[in-house]
Amino acid sequence: MRKIAKILFSTGLVGLLAACSAGSTASSGVGDAVVDTPATSAAHTIVVGTTAPPASLDFTTTSGAAIPQALMGNVYEGLVRIDQDSTIQPLLATSWELDDAGTTYTFHLREGVKFSNGDEFTADTAKFSIDRVADWSNGLKASMSVVDHTEVVDQHILKVVLKQRSNGWLWSMGTLVGAMMTPNGVANLATKPVGTGPYVVDKWAVGTSLTMVARPDYWGGKIANDRAVFRYFGDAISLTNAVRSGTIDAAIGLQSPELLESLQADNNLVVEVGSTNGEVLLSMNNKRAPFTDVRVRQAVMYGVDRQAIIDTTWEGYGVETGGTPVPPTDPWYTGESEYQFDPARARELMAEAGAVGTEITLSVPSLPYAQSASEILYSQLSDIGFKVKIESTEFPAVWLAKVLKGKNYDMSLIAHVEPRDIPHLFGNPDYYLGFDSPKVRELLAEADAAPEDEYAELMRQAVTEIMAQAGADTLFNLPMIVVTHNGITGIPRNSVADGLVLSGVKKEA
């Protein structure tokens, strides 16, 4: 039976993922599985896909959503996990206590857990994992900077002492920075990750596929499938053709909304549309003229018709958040903003700043939603006085090197899918946005250390200040189009953390 449902945004977030090709495996790979696995058939293989492949399997050194998308919850696990309703739930920690000062967590760890290389998971490996984040080169490590020190109480009790109270730290432990690792498993993270999760990496064909096999010794019990494969497509059309052909199990994060009606008409398919953590951010390099002038940044906020971009590129799906970088399910979401579409006001600000006629380059990653949005952005930015050049930038390698790491750009756009990432985006002046506001940093720090009942209001104040300074323009909250074949069950429809967990996915033979 065909099912079509629009998931309300209040039900939770869906990860920025895509799924594909049943029964396929990697054509070539690096490394072999370190566990014995049973023979598998297409009926026991789940294949998912996306249009954004990882450039590495080491998220401690490489940014981007593609690596944790595949590995978190599948290969790596944390002490806690973020549930579908945004609550924090036990995982490798069975319980924890927080002292009255709100600075000391005592975790009681699950017994009988082993890493895929055979090492035992203990308080020592948990301490190692948390301490090691300080040496990561991934900028997300900043969410662990509040940790003062860790203490091993006994083999299965770990104490974590924070420098001050933090409303965000335990949440962060449910994301990639909370991934548990073993000292004997970090020598070759880029190709052979070692974790406590239900799968181990079998083969990785760079840019093409990532194959994982189920662990028979997984602490969580029997896994619903024997093999799970991520495959990576160069464009949305090839992914759409794959789901139509019936050679795939599911397509998750399909970026072809114009094809939705024809997919919905196929009685072999189940189609659902929801939301994601992904704020599609139109970035302005705050450290490069003309965007060093707040009036120019504000002109962009007024001059971009965000709803028109949603209607044009996503058939009306997605949420117009008023330009604010807050997904609708975060407690500090309001959707309110002074920046309604007003091109006349935008032109006034451009004239005041002496920026009319300024040449800018819009560096557009080779992702379907970004390419589509760039066409209307070219027209709107030109209309308010910029001389715009569009530069297509290969994703991930070139965009990561040029824009994210090199900060060599004027404007760009990309979906930031990390949960609750405002402190990362706007609290770090060295991040690629170049947003540098002591007042915002002070508000973010105050919110994090405040009593829990004051947290949301202080975060709203921080967001208000970010918007006053026009740090970036969130075009919309990215929708999630999920297409599965009949007989596929267990595909996660909502995700508030990093990974697409596949251990519960199965299909009828």
Disulfide bonds with the S-S distance in Angstrom:
none
